[in-house]
Amino acid sequence: MPFHIGWWSFVFPTAAMALSIGAVGDATALMPVKVMGALAAFTLVCVWAMVSTRTMLAALGHRMHDAA
Protein backbone atom coordinates (compact mmCIF):
# COMPACT_ATOMS: atom_id res chain seq x y z
CA MET A 1 0.00 0.00 0.00
CA PRO A 2 1.50 3.38 -0.92
CA PHE A 3 2.32 5.73 1.93
CA HIS A 4 0.00 8.63 2.65
CA ILE A 5 0.52 11.32 5.28
CA GLY A 6 -2.93 10.43 6.60
CA TRP A 7 -1.40 7.28 8.09
CA TRP A 8 -0.60 9.45 11.11
CA SER A 9 -4.32 9.35 11.93
CA PHE A 10 -3.82 5.75 13.09
CA VAL A 11 -1.37 6.74 15.84
CA PHE A 12 -3.70 8.80 18.06
CA PRO A 13 -6.50 6.21 18.43
CA THR A 14 -3.95 3.48 19.05
CA ALA A 15 -2.32 5.60 21.77
CA ALA A 16 -5.69 6.38 23.35
CA MET A 17 -6.59 2.69 23.38
CA ALA A 18 -3.25 1.66 24.89
CA LEU A 19 -3.39 4.31 27.61
CA SER A 20 -7.02 3.48 28.42
CA ILE A 21 -6.40 -0.24 28.72
CA GLY A 22 -3.32 0.45 30.85
CA ALA A 23 -5.33 2.71 33.16
CA VAL A 24 -8.08 0.10 33.53
CA GLY A 25 -5.42 -2.52 34.26
CA ASP A 26 -3.89 -0.33 36.96
CA ALA A 27 -7.29 0.47 38.47
CA THR A 28 -8.51 -3.12 38.58
CA ALA A 29 -5.17 -4.89 39.14
CA LEU A 30 -6.40 -7.69 36.87
CA MET A 31 -3.46 -9.43 35.22
CA PRO A 32 -5.29 -10.21 31.92
CA VAL A 33 -6.13 -6.53 31.52
CA LYS A 34 -2.55 -5.55 32.33
CA VAL A 35 -1.31 -8.00 29.67
CA MET A 36 -3.76 -6.52 27.17
CA GLY A 37 -2.43 -3.06 28.06
CA ALA A 38 1.14 -4.19 27.46
CA LEU A 39 0.15 -5.70 24.10
CA ALA A 40 -1.66 -2.49 23.17
CA ALA A 41 1.43 -0.45 24.10
CA PHE A 42 3.59 -2.75 21.97
CA THR A 43 1.15 -2.31 19.08
CA LEU A 44 1.36 1.46 19.54
CA VAL A 45 5.16 1.39 19.33
CA CYS A 46 4.98 -0.74 16.17
CA VAL A 47 2.43 1.56 14.50
CA TRP A 48 4.39 4.67 15.47
CA ALA A 49 7.68 3.17 14.23
CA MET A 50 6.16 2.10 10.92
CA VAL A 51 4.49 5.45 10.24
CA SER A 52 7.50 7.52 11.29
CA THR A 53 9.83 5.37 9.18
CA ARG A 54 7.58 5.66 6.13
CA THR A 55 7.30 9.43 6.69
CA MET A 56 11.08 9.78 6.90
CA LEU A 57 11.57 7.69 3.74
CA ALA A 58 9.00 9.77 1.87
CA ALA A 59 10.68 12.99 3.03
CA LEU A 60 14.16 11.78 2.09
CA GLY A 61 12.90 10.62 -1.29
CA HIS A 62 11.23 14.00 -1.87
CA ARG A 63 7.87 12.28 -2.22
CA MET A 64 6.01 14.14 0.51
CA HIS A 65 4.07 16.11 -2.09
CA ASP A 66 2.92 12.78 -3.57
CA ALA A 67 1.86 11.58 -0.12
CA ALA A 68 -0.42 14.52 0.68
PDB file of N, H, CA, C and O in Angstrom:
ATOM      1  N   MET A   1       0.846  -1.161   0.000  1.00  0.00           N
ATOM      2  CA  MET A   1       0.000   0.000   0.000  1.00  0.00           C
ATOM      3  C   MET A   1       0.901   1.237   0.000  1.00  0.00           C
ATOM      4  O   MET A   1       1.826   1.323   0.808  1.00  0.00           O
ATOM      5  N   PRO A   2       0.645   2.187  -0.888  1.00  0.00           N
ATOM      6  CA  PRO A   2       1.495   3.378  -0.919  1.00  0.00           C
ATOM      7  C   PRO A   2       1.289   4.248   0.316  1.00  0.00           C
ATOM      8  O   PRO A   2       0.188   4.343   0.858  1.00  0.00           O
ATOM      9  N   PHE A   3       2.370   4.872   0.739  1.00  0.00           N
ATOM     10  H   PHE A   3       3.264   4.794   0.298  1.00  0.00           H
ATOM     11  CA  PHE A   3       2.324   5.727   1.926  1.00  0.00           C
ATOM     12  C   PHE A   3       1.482   6.965   1.662  1.00  0.00           C
ATOM     13  O   PHE A   3       1.492   7.517   0.562  1.00  0.00           O
ATOM     14  N   HIS A   4       0.761   7.385   2.675  1.00  0.00           N
ATOM     15  H   HIS A   4       0.752   6.936   3.568  1.00  0.00           H
ATOM     16  CA  HIS A   4       0.004   8.634   2.652  1.00  0.00           C
ATOM     17  C   HIS A   4       0.172   9.292   4.014  1.00  0.00           C
ATOM     18  O   HIS A   4       0.183   8.611   5.039  1.00  0.00           O
ATOM     19  N   ILE A   5       0.302  10.601   4.026  1.00  0.00           N
ATOM     20  H   ILE A   5       0.293  11.155   3.193  1.00  0.00           H
ATOM     21  CA  ILE A   5       0.525  11.321   5.285  1.00  0.00           C
ATOM     22  C   ILE A   5      -0.625  11.099   6.269  1.00  0.00           C
ATOM     23  O   ILE A   5      -0.458  11.266   7.477  1.00  0.00           O
ATOM     24  N   GLY A   6      -1.784  10.725   5.748  1.00  0.00           N
ATOM     25  H   GLY A   6      -1.921  10.590   4.767  1.00  0.00           H
ATOM     26  CA  GLY A   6      -2.932  10.435   6.597  1.00  0.00           C
ATOM     27  C   GLY A   6      -2.744   9.215   7.481  1.00  0.00           C
ATOM     28  O   GLY A   6      -3.542   8.977   8.387  1.00  0.00           O
ATOM     29  N   TRP A   7      -1.692   8.434   7.226  1.00  0.00           N
ATOM     30  H   TRP A   7      -1.043   8.627   6.490  1.00  0.00           H
ATOM     31  CA  TRP A   7      -1.403   7.284   8.094  1.00  0.00           C
ATOM     32  C   TRP A   7      -1.209   7.720   9.536  1.00  0.00           C
ATOM     33  O   TRP A   7      -1.424   6.929  10.455  1.00  0.00           O
ATOM     34  N   TRP A   8      -0.804   8.974   9.747  1.00  0.00           N
ATOM     35  H   TRP A   8      -0.629   9.616   9.001  1.00  0.00           H
ATOM     36  CA  TRP A   8      -0.605   9.452  11.114  1.00  0.00           C
ATOM     37  C   TRP A   8      -1.909   9.434  11.907  1.00  0.00           C
ATOM     38  O   TRP A   8      -1.885   9.460  13.137  1.00  0.00           O
ATOM     39  N   SER A   9      -3.035   9.389  11.218  1.00  0.00           N
ATOM     40  H   SER A   9      -3.054   9.368  10.219  1.00  0.00           H
ATOM     41  CA  SER A   9      -4.322   9.350  11.926  1.00  0.00           C
ATOM     42  C   SER A   9      -4.532   8.026  12.657  1.00  0.00           C
ATOM     43  O   SER A   9      -5.439   7.923  13.483  1.00  0.00           O
ATOM     44  N   PHE A  10      -3.722   7.020  12.374  1.00  0.00           N
ATOM     45  H   PHE A  10      -2.985   7.103  11.703  1.00  0.00           H
ATOM     46  CA  PHE A  10      -3.818   5.747  13.090  1.00  0.00           C
ATOM     47  C   PHE A  10      -3.092   5.777  14.438  1.00  0.00           C
ATOM     48  O   PHE A  10      -3.364   4.943  15.303  1.00  0.00           O
ATOM     49  N   VAL A  11      -2.185   6.717  14.622  1.00  0.00           N
ATOM     50  H   VAL A  11      -1.964   7.394  13.920  1.00  0.00           H
ATOM     51  CA  VAL A  11      -1.372   6.740  15.836  1.00  0.00           C
ATOM     52  C   VAL A  11      -2.185   7.196  17.050  1.00  0.00           C
ATOM     53  O   VAL A  11      -2.104   6.577  18.111  1.00  0.00           O
ATOM     54  N   PHE A  12      -2.968   8.270  16.907  1.00  0.00           N
ATOM     55  H   PHE A  12      -3.033   8.773  16.045  1.00  0.00           H
ATOM     56  CA  PHE A  12      -3.704   8.798  18.059  1.00  0.00           C
ATOM     57  C   PHE A  12      -4.696   7.793  18.637  1.00  0.00           C
ATOM     58  O   PHE A  12      -4.680   7.578  19.849  1.00  0.00           O
ATOM     59  N   PRO A  13      -5.564   7.162  17.830  1.00  0.00           N
ATOM     60  CA  PRO A  13      -6.505   6.211  18.435  1.00  0.00           C
ATOM     61  C   PRO A  13      -5.803   5.012  19.070  1.00  0.00           C
ATOM     62  O   PRO A  13      -6.263   4.482  20.081  1.00  0.00           O
ATOM     63  N   THR A  14      -4.700   4.592  18.478  1.00  0.00           N
ATOM     64  H   THR A  14      -4.327   5.022  17.656  1.00  0.00           H
ATOM     65  CA  THR A  14      -3.950   3.475  19.046  1.00  0.00           C
ATOM     66  C   THR A  14      -3.363   3.875  20.399  1.00  0.00           C
ATOM     67  O   THR A  14      -3.366   3.081  21.340  1.00  0.00           O
ATOM     68  N   ALA A  15      -2.860   5.105  20.492  1.00  0.00           N
ATOM     69  H   ALA A  15      -2.858   5.749  19.727  1.00  0.00           H
ATOM     70  CA  ALA A  15      -2.323   5.597  21.767  1.00  0.00           C
ATOM     71  C   ALA A  15      -3.426   5.719  22.813  1.00  0.00           C
ATOM     72  O   ALA A  15      -3.233   5.344  23.969  1.00  0.00           O
ATOM     73  N   ALA A  16      -4.574   6.241  22.411  1.00  0.00           N
ATOM     74  H   ALA A  16      -4.731   6.546  21.472  1.00  0.00           H
ATOM     75  CA  ALA A  16      -5.689   6.379  23.353  1.00  0.00           C
ATOM     76  C   ALA A  16      -6.132   5.015  23.868  1.00  0.00           C
ATOM     77  O   ALA A  16      -6.413   4.857  25.056  1.00  0.00           O
ATOM     78  N   MET A  17      -6.194   4.034  22.976  1.00  0.00           N
ATOM     79  H   MET A  17      -5.966   4.162  22.011  1.00  0.00           H
ATOM     80  CA  MET A  17      -6.594   2.688  23.384  1.00  0.00           C
ATOM     81  C   MET A  17      -5.572   2.096  24.358  1.00  0.00           C
ATOM     82  O   MET A  17      -5.945   1.532  25.387  1.00  0.00           O
ATOM     83  N   ALA A  18      -4.289   2.227  24.034  1.00  0.00           N
ATOM     84  H   ALA A  18      -3.986   2.685  23.198  1.00  0.00           H
ATOM     85  CA  ALA A  18      -3.248   1.658  24.890  1.00  0.00           C
ATOM     86  C   ALA A  18      -3.255   2.302  26.276  1.00  0.00           C
ATOM     87  O   ALA A  18      -3.160   1.608  27.288  1.00  0.00           O
ATOM     88  N   LEU A  19      -3.367   3.616  26.315  1.00  0.00           N
ATOM     89  H   LEU A  19      -3.444   4.179  25.492  1.00  0.00           H
ATOM     90  CA  LEU A  19      -3.395   4.305  27.611  1.00  0.00           C
ATOM     91  C   LEU A  19      -4.644   3.949  28.408  1.00  0.00           C
ATOM     92  O   LEU A  19      -4.581   3.787  29.626  1.00  0.00           O
ATOM     93  N   SER A  20      -5.770   3.829  27.727  1.00  0.00           N
ATOM     94  H   SER A  20      -5.821   3.960  26.737  1.00  0.00           H
ATOM     95  CA  SER A  20      -7.020   3.481  28.422  1.00  0.00           C
ATOM     96  C   SER A  20      -6.964   2.079  29.011  1.00  0.00           C
ATOM     97  O   SER A  20      -7.340   1.867  30.164  1.00  0.00           O
ATOM     98  N   ILE A  21      -6.497   1.129  28.220  1.00  0.00           N
ATOM     99  H   ILE A  21      -6.192   1.301  27.284  1.00  0.00           H
ATOM    100  CA  ILE A  21      -6.403  -0.244  28.724  1.00  0.00           C
ATOM    101  C   ILE A  21      -5.408  -0.310  29.882  1.00  0.00           C
ATOM    102  O   ILE A  21      -5.644  -1.008  30.869  1.00  0.00           O
ATOM    103  N   GLY A  22      -4.294   0.419  29.761  1.00  0.00           N
ATOM    104  H   GLY A  22      -4.103   0.985  28.959  1.00  0.00           H
ATOM    105  CA  GLY A  22      -3.324   0.454  30.852  1.00  0.00           C
ATOM    106  C   GLY A  22      -3.907   1.038  32.124  1.00  0.00           C
ATOM    107  O   GLY A  22      -3.638   0.544  33.219  1.00  0.00           O
ATOM    108  N   ALA A  23      -4.708   2.094  31.986  1.00  0.00           N
ATOM    109  H   ALA A  23      -4.926   2.496  31.096  1.00  0.00           H
ATOM    110  CA  ALA A  23      -5.333   2.709  33.163  1.00  0.00           C
ATOM    111  C   ALA A  23      -6.345   1.769  33.807  1.00  0.00           C
ATOM    112  O   ALA A  23      -6.425   1.685  35.033  1.00  0.00           O
ATOM    113  N   VAL A  24      -7.117   1.065  32.987  1.00  0.00           N
ATOM    114  H   VAL A  24      -7.053   1.133  31.991  1.00  0.00           H
ATOM    115  CA  VAL A  24      -8.076   0.097  33.531  1.00  0.00           C
ATOM    116  C   VAL A  24      -7.327  -1.035  34.230  1.00  0.00           C
ATOM    117  O   VAL A  24      -7.745  -1.500  35.291  1.00  0.00           O
ATOM    118  N   GLY A  25      -6.228  -1.474  33.637  1.00  0.00           N
ATOM    119  H   GLY A  25      -5.889  -1.097  32.776  1.00  0.00           H
ATOM    120  CA  GLY A  25      -5.422  -2.522  34.263  1.00  0.00           C
ATOM    121  C   GLY A  25      -4.864  -2.094  35.605  1.00  0.00           C
ATOM    122  O   GLY A  25      -4.848  -2.877  36.555  1.00  0.00           O
ATOM    123  N   ASP A  26      -4.404  -0.844  35.687  1.00  0.00           N
ATOM    124  H   ASP A  26      -4.417  -0.208  34.915  1.00  0.00           H
ATOM    125  CA  ASP A  26      -3.894  -0.333  36.963  1.00  0.00           C
ATOM    126  C   ASP A  26      -5.011  -0.193  37.999  1.00  0.00           C
ATOM    127  O   ASP A  26      -4.814  -0.480  39.180  1.00  0.00           O
ATOM    128  N   ALA A  27      -6.176   0.248  37.546  1.00  0.00           N
ATOM    129  H   ALA A  27      -6.336   0.481  36.587  1.00  0.00           H
ATOM    130  CA  ALA A  27      -7.289   0.471  38.475  1.00  0.00           C
ATOM    131  C   ALA A  27      -7.871  -0.832  39.006  1.00  0.00           C
ATOM    132  O   ALA A  27      -8.294  -0.904  40.160  1.00  0.00           O
ATOM    133  N   THR A  28      -7.891  -1.856  38.166  1.00  0.00           N
ATOM    134  H   THR A  28      -7.547  -1.798  37.229  1.00  0.00           H
ATOM    135  CA  THR A  28      -8.510  -3.119  38.580  1.00  0.00           C
ATOM    136  C   THR A  28      -7.508  -4.133  39.098  1.00  0.00           C
ATOM    137  O   THR A  28      -7.886  -5.073  39.796  1.00  0.00           O
ATOM    138  N   ALA A  29      -6.238  -3.958  38.769  1.00  0.00           N
ATOM    139  H   ALA A  29      -5.930  -3.194  38.202  1.00  0.00           H
ATOM    140  CA  ALA A  29      -5.171  -4.892  39.144  1.00  0.00           C
ATOM    141  C   ALA A  29      -5.424  -6.299  38.608  1.00  0.00           C
ATOM    142  O   ALA A  29      -4.963  -7.283  39.185  1.00  0.00           O
ATOM    143  N   LEU A  30      -6.162  -6.384  37.500  1.00  0.00           N
ATOM    144  H   LEU A  30      -6.537  -5.584  37.032  1.00  0.00           H
ATOM    145  CA  LEU A  30      -6.404  -7.687  36.866  1.00  0.00           C
ATOM    146  C   LEU A  30      -5.276  -7.979  35.880  1.00  0.00           C
ATOM    147  O   LEU A  30      -5.027  -7.192  34.967  1.00  0.00           O
ATOM    148  N   MET A  31      -4.602  -9.097  36.063  1.00  0.00           N
ATOM    149  H   MET A  31      -4.804  -9.736  36.805  1.00  0.00           H
ATOM    150  CA  MET A  31      -3.462  -9.432  35.224  1.00  0.00           C
ATOM    151  C   MET A  31      -3.828  -9.539  33.737  1.00  0.00           C
ATOM    152  O   MET A  31      -3.061  -9.051  32.906  1.00  0.00           O
ATOM    153  N   PRO A  32      -4.964 -10.154  33.356  1.00  0.00           N
ATOM    154  CA  PRO A  32      -5.286 -10.212  31.923  1.00  0.00           C
ATOM    155  C   PRO A  32      -5.437  -8.826  31.292  1.00  0.00           C
ATOM    156  O   PRO A  32      -5.061  -8.621  30.138  1.00  0.00           O
ATOM    157  N   VAL A  33      -5.979  -7.891  32.042  1.00  0.00           N
ATOM    158  H   VAL A  33      -6.284  -8.057  32.980  1.00  0.00           H
ATOM    159  CA  VAL A  33      -6.132  -6.530  31.522  1.00  0.00           C
ATOM    160  C   VAL A  33      -4.769  -5.854  31.423  1.00  0.00           C
ATOM    161  O   VAL A  33      -4.513  -5.111  30.476  1.00  0.00           O
ATOM    162  N   LYS A  34      -3.898  -6.106  32.388  1.00  0.00           N
ATOM    163  H   LYS A  34      -4.106  -6.710  33.157  1.00  0.00           H
ATOM    164  CA  LYS A  34      -2.547  -5.547  32.327  1.00  0.00           C
ATOM    165  C   LYS A  34      -1.779  -6.103  31.128  1.00  0.00           C
ATOM    166  O   LYS A  34      -1.031  -5.375  30.475  1.00  0.00           O
ATOM    167  N   VAL A  35      -1.962  -7.388  30.841  1.00  0.00           N
ATOM    168  H   VAL A  35      -2.569  -7.980  31.372  1.00  0.00           H
ATOM    169  CA  VAL A  35      -1.312  -7.998  29.674  1.00  0.00           C
ATOM    170  C   VAL A  35      -1.852  -7.373  28.392  1.00  0.00           C
ATOM    171  O   VAL A  35      -1.094  -7.079  27.468  1.00  0.00           O
ATOM    172  N   MET A  36      -3.168  -7.172  28.343  1.00  0.00           N
ATOM    173  H   MET A  36      -3.784  -7.411  29.093  1.00  0.00           H
ATOM    174  CA  MET A  36      -3.758  -6.518  27.171  1.00  0.00           C
ATOM    175  C   MET A  36      -3.213  -5.103  27.008  1.00  0.00           C
ATOM    176  O   MET A  36      -2.981  -4.657  25.885  1.00  0.00           O
ATOM    177  N   GLY A  37      -3.008  -4.396  28.114  1.00  0.00           N
ATOM    178  H   GLY A  37      -3.197  -4.759  29.026  1.00  0.00           H
ATOM    179  CA  GLY A  37      -2.429  -3.061  28.061  1.00  0.00           C
ATOM    180  C   GLY A  37      -1.006  -3.078  27.531  1.00  0.00           C
ATOM    181  O   GLY A  37      -0.614  -2.209  26.752  1.00  0.00           O
ATOM    182  N   ALA A  38      -0.237  -4.068  27.953  1.00  0.00           N
ATOM    183  H   ALA A  38      -0.555  -4.774  28.586  1.00  0.00           H
ATOM    184  CA  ALA A  38       1.137  -4.195  27.456  1.00  0.00           C
ATOM    185  C   ALA A  38       1.147  -4.509  25.966  1.00  0.00           C
ATOM    186  O   ALA A  38       1.964  -3.967  25.222  1.00  0.00           O
ATOM    187  N   LEU A  39       0.247  -5.378  25.528  1.00  0.00           N
ATOM    188  H   LEU A  39      -0.417  -5.819  26.133  1.00  0.00           H
ATOM    189  CA  LEU A  39       0.149  -5.697  24.098  1.00  0.00           C
ATOM    190  C   LEU A  39      -0.298  -4.482  23.291  1.00  0.00           C
ATOM    191  O   LEU A  39       0.186  -4.255  22.182  1.00  0.00           O
ATOM    192  N   ALA A  40      -1.215  -3.709  23.845  1.00  0.00           N
ATOM    193  H   ALA A  40      -1.609  -3.893  24.745  1.00  0.00           H
ATOM    194  CA  ALA A  40      -1.661  -2.494  23.166  1.00  0.00           C
ATOM    195  C   ALA A  40      -0.527  -1.477  23.076  1.00  0.00           C
ATOM    196  O   ALA A  40      -0.384  -0.801  22.057  1.00  0.00           O
ATOM    197  N   ALA A  41       0.279  -1.363  24.130  1.00  0.00           N
ATOM    198  H   ALA A  41       0.163  -1.912  24.957  1.00  0.00           H
ATOM    199  CA  ALA A  41       1.426  -0.454  24.105  1.00  0.00           C
ATOM    200  C   ALA A  41       2.453  -0.909  23.072  1.00  0.00           C
ATOM    201  O   ALA A  41       3.036  -0.084  22.368  1.00  0.00           O
ATOM    202  N   PHE A  42       2.675  -2.215  22.979  1.00  0.00           N
ATOM    203  H   PHE A  42       2.201  -2.885  23.550  1.00  0.00           H
ATOM    204  CA  PHE A  42       3.587  -2.751  21.969  1.00  0.00           C
ATOM    205  C   PHE A  42       3.061  -2.454  20.567  1.00  0.00           C
ATOM    206  O   PHE A  42       3.826  -2.082  19.678  1.00  0.00           O
ATOM    207  N   THR A  43       1.761  -2.618  20.375  1.00  0.00           N
ATOM    208  H   THR A  43       1.139  -2.920  21.097  1.00  0.00           H
ATOM    209  CA  THR A  43       1.147  -2.305  19.081  1.00  0.00           C
ATOM    210  C   THR A  43       1.332  -0.834  18.749  1.00  0.00           C
ATOM    211  O   THR A  43       1.625  -0.486  17.605  1.00  0.00           O
ATOM    212  N   LEU A  44       1.164   0.031  19.742  1.00  0.00           N
ATOM    213  H   LEU A  44       0.926  -0.252  20.671  1.00  0.00           H
ATOM    214  CA  LEU A  44       1.363   1.465  19.536  1.00  0.00           C
ATOM    215  C   LEU A  44       2.783   1.759  19.068  1.00  0.00           C
ATOM    216  O   LEU A  44       2.978   2.522  18.122  1.00  0.00           O
ATOM    217  N   VAL A  45       3.762   1.167  19.717  1.00  0.00           N
ATOM    218  H   VAL A  45       3.603   0.548  20.485  1.00  0.00           H
ATOM    219  CA  VAL A  45       5.161   1.390  19.334  1.00  0.00           C
ATOM    220  C   VAL A  45       5.396   0.917  17.900  1.00  0.00           C
ATOM    221  O   VAL A  45       6.094   1.582  17.135  1.00  0.00           O
ATOM    222  N   CYS A  46       4.822  -0.219  17.537  1.00  0.00           N
ATOM    223  H   CYS A  46       4.255  -0.760  18.159  1.00  0.00           H
ATOM    224  CA  CYS A  46       4.976  -0.739  16.173  1.00  0.00           C
ATOM    225  C   CYS A  46       4.334   0.187  15.144  1.00  0.00           C
ATOM    226  O   CYS A  46       4.933   0.475  14.108  1.00  0.00           O
ATOM    227  N   VAL A  47       3.123   0.652  15.428  1.00  0.00           N
ATOM    228  H   VAL A  47       2.637   0.417  16.270  1.00  0.00           H
ATOM    229  CA  VAL A  47       2.433   1.562  14.499  1.00  0.00           C
ATOM    230  C   VAL A  47       3.217   2.859  14.369  1.00  0.00           C
ATOM    231  O   VAL A  47       3.440   3.346  13.260  1.00  0.00           O
ATOM    232  N   TRP A  48       3.634   3.420  15.498  1.00  0.00           N
ATOM    233  H   TRP A  48       3.452   3.025  16.399  1.00  0.00           H
ATOM    234  CA  TRP A  48       4.389   4.667  15.469  1.00  0.00           C
ATOM    235  C   TRP A  48       5.695   4.497  14.691  1.00  0.00           C
ATOM    236  O   TRP A  48       6.049   5.356  13.883  1.00  0.00           O
ATOM    237  N   ALA A  49       6.407   3.404  14.927  1.00  0.00           N
ATOM    238  H   ALA A  49       6.119   2.706  15.583  1.00  0.00           H
ATOM    239  CA  ALA A  49       7.680   3.168  14.233  1.00  0.00           C
ATOM    240  C   ALA A  49       7.465   3.023  12.732  1.00  0.00           C
ATOM    241  O   ALA A  49       8.231   3.569  11.938  1.00  0.00           O
ATOM    242  N   MET A  50       6.425   2.288  12.340  1.00  0.00           N
ATOM    243  H   MET A  50       5.803   1.845  12.985  1.00  0.00           H
ATOM    244  CA  MET A  50       6.162   2.096  10.915  1.00  0.00           C
ATOM    245  C   MET A  50       5.815   3.423  10.242  1.00  0.00           C
ATOM    246  O   MET A  50       6.353   3.744   9.182  1.00  0.00           O
ATOM    247  N   VAL A  51       4.918   4.191  10.855  1.00  0.00           N
ATOM    248  H   VAL A  51       4.481   3.930  11.716  1.00  0.00           H
ATOM    249  CA  VAL A  51       4.489   5.446  10.242  1.00  0.00           C
ATOM    250  C   VAL A  51       5.628   6.462  10.218  1.00  0.00           C
ATOM    251  O   VAL A  51       5.801   7.164   9.222  1.00  0.00           O
ATOM    252  N   SER A  52       6.398   6.551  11.283  1.00  0.00           N
ATOM    253  H   SER A  52       6.257   5.980  12.093  1.00  0.00           H
ATOM    254  CA  SER A  52       7.499   7.515  11.290  1.00  0.00           C
ATOM    255  C   SER A  52       8.584   7.120  10.294  1.00  0.00           C
ATOM    256  O   SER A  52       9.178   7.985   9.650  1.00  0.00           O
ATOM    257  N   THR A  53       8.846   5.828  10.162  1.00  0.00           N
ATOM    258  H   THR A  53       8.364   5.125  10.685  1.00  0.00           H
ATOM    259  CA  THR A  53       9.830   5.373   9.176  1.00  0.00           C
ATOM    260  C   THR A  53       9.365   5.684   7.762  1.00  0.00           C
ATOM    261  O   THR A  53      10.137   6.187   6.946  1.00  0.00           O
ATOM    262  N   ARG A  54       8.109   5.385   7.472  1.00  0.00           N
ATOM    263  H   ARG A  54       7.482   4.976   8.134  1.00  0.00           H
ATOM    264  CA  ARG A  54       7.584   5.665   6.127  1.00  0.00           C
ATOM    265  C   ARG A  54       7.552   7.163   5.843  1.00  0.00           C
ATOM    266  O   ARG A  54       7.771   7.580   4.706  1.00  0.00           O
ATOM    267  N   THR A  55       7.282   7.981   6.868  1.00  0.00           N
ATOM    268  H   THR A  55       7.104   7.642   7.792  1.00  0.00           H
ATOM    269  CA  THR A  55       7.304   9.434   6.694  1.00  0.00           C
ATOM    270  C   THR A  55       8.717   9.902   6.380  1.00  0.00           C
ATOM    271  O   THR A  55       8.920  10.716   5.479  1.00  0.00           O
ATOM    272  N   MET A  56       9.697   9.388   7.124  1.00  0.00           N
ATOM    273  H   MET A  56       9.533   8.727   7.856  1.00  0.00           H
ATOM    274  CA  MET A  56      11.082   9.776   6.897  1.00  0.00           C
ATOM    275  C   MET A  56      11.543   9.360   5.498  1.00  0.00           C
ATOM    276  O   MET A  56      12.215  10.129   4.810  1.00  0.00           O
ATOM    277  N   LEU A  57      11.182   8.148   5.080  1.00  0.00           N
ATOM    278  H   LEU A  57      10.636   7.524   5.639  1.00  0.00           H
ATOM    279  CA  LEU A  57      11.567   7.690   3.744  1.00  0.00           C
ATOM    280  C   LEU A  57      10.924   8.540   2.655  1.00  0.00           C
ATOM    281  O   LEU A  57      11.563   8.852   1.650  1.00  0.00           O
ATOM    282  N   ALA A  58       9.674   8.913   2.847  1.00  0.00           N
ATOM    283  H   ALA A  58       9.154   8.660   3.663  1.00  0.00           H
ATOM    284  CA  ALA A  58       8.999   9.769   1.870  1.00  0.00           C
ATOM    285  C   ALA A  58       9.653  11.147   1.818  1.00  0.00           C
ATOM    286  O   ALA A  58       9.810  11.723   0.741  1.00  0.00           O
ATOM    287  N   ALA A  59      10.036  11.677   2.983  1.00  0.00           N
ATOM    288  H   ALA A  59       9.910  11.210   3.858  1.00  0.00           H
ATOM    289  CA  ALA A  59      10.683  12.990   3.025  1.00  0.00           C
ATOM    290  C   ALA A  59      12.063  12.940   2.380  1.00  0.00           C
ATOM    291  O   ALA A  59      12.430  13.840   1.624  1.00  0.00           O
ATOM    292  N   LEU A  60      12.822  11.897   2.673  1.00  0.00           N
ATOM    293  H   LEU A  60      12.523  11.166   3.287  1.00  0.00           H
ATOM    294  CA  LEU A  60      14.165  11.778   2.094  1.00  0.00           C
ATOM    295  C   LEU A  60      14.112  11.533   0.593  1.00  0.00           C
ATOM    296  O   LEU A  60      15.013  11.939  -0.141  1.00  0.00           O
ATOM    297  N   GLY A  61      13.059  10.870   0.143  1.00  0.00           N
ATOM    298  H   GLY A  61      12.327  10.540   0.739  1.00  0.00           H
ATOM    299  CA  GLY A  61      12.898  10.617  -1.286  1.00  0.00           C
ATOM    300  C   GLY A  61      12.166  11.732  -2.006  1.00  0.00           C
ATOM    301  O   GLY A  61      11.823  11.599  -3.180  1.00  0.00           O
ATOM    302  N   HIS A  62      11.926  12.834  -1.303  1.00  0.00           N
ATOM    303  H   HIS A  62      12.205  12.941  -0.348  1.00  0.00           H
ATOM    304  CA  HIS A  62      11.230  13.996  -1.866  1.00  0.00           C
ATOM    305  C   HIS A  62       9.883  13.604  -2.464  1.00  0.00           C
ATOM    306  O   HIS A  62       9.493  14.088  -3.526  1.00  0.00           O
ATOM    307  N   ARG A  63       9.178  12.714  -1.759  1.00  0.00           N
ATOM    308  H   ARG A  63       9.495  12.321  -0.896  1.00  0.00           H
ATOM    309  CA  ARG A  63       7.869  12.275  -2.224  1.00  0.00           C
ATOM    310  C   ARG A  63       6.757  12.741  -1.294  1.00  0.00           C
ATOM    311  O   ARG A  63       5.636  12.239  -1.383  1.00  0.00           O
ATOM    312  N   MET A  64       7.038  13.680  -0.412  1.00  0.00           N
ATOM    313  H   MET A  64       7.948  14.088  -0.340  1.00  0.00           H
ATOM    314  CA  MET A  64       6.008  14.139   0.513  1.00  0.00           C
ATOM    315  C   MET A  64       4.858  14.804  -0.230  1.00  0.00           C
ATOM    316  O   MET A  64       3.707  14.702   0.195  1.00  0.00           O
ATOM    317  N   HIS A  65       5.154  15.483  -1.333  1.00  0.00           N
ATOM    318  H   HIS A  65       6.089  15.566  -1.678  1.00  0.00           H
ATOM    319  CA  HIS A  65       4.066  16.110  -2.092  1.00  0.00           C
ATOM    320  C   HIS A  65       3.171  15.050  -2.735  1.00  0.00           C
ATOM    321  O   HIS A  65       1.987  15.301  -2.962  1.00  0.00           O
ATOM    322  N   ASP A  66       3.718  13.878  -3.030  1.00  0.00           N
ATOM    323  H   ASP A  66       4.680  13.674  -2.846  1.00  0.00           H
ATOM    324  CA  ASP A  66       2.915  12.782  -3.572  1.00  0.00           C
ATOM    325  C   ASP A  66       2.079  12.131  -2.479  1.00  0.00           C
ATOM    326  O   ASP A  66       1.049  11.519  -2.762  1.00  0.00           O
ATOM    327  N   ALA A  67       2.519  12.261  -1.236  1.00  0.00           N
ATOM    328  H   ALA A  67       3.355  12.758  -1.006  1.00  0.00           H
ATOM    329  CA  ALA A  67       1.864  11.578  -0.123  1.00  0.00           C
ATOM    330  C   ALA A  67       0.766  12.418   0.516  1.00  0.00           C
ATOM    331  O   ALA A  67       0.080  11.946   1.423  1.00  0.00           O
ATOM    332  N   ALA A  68       0.590  13.639   0.065  1.00  0.00           N
ATOM    333  H   ALA A  68       1.147  14.023  -0.672  1.00  0.00           H
ATOM    334  CA  ALA A  68      -0.421  14.523   0.684  1.00  0.00           C
ATOM    335  C   ALA A  68      -1.795  14.305   0.110  1.00  0.00           C
ATOM    336  O   ALA A  68      -2.748  14.967   0.523  1.00  0.00           O
TER     337      ALA A  68
END
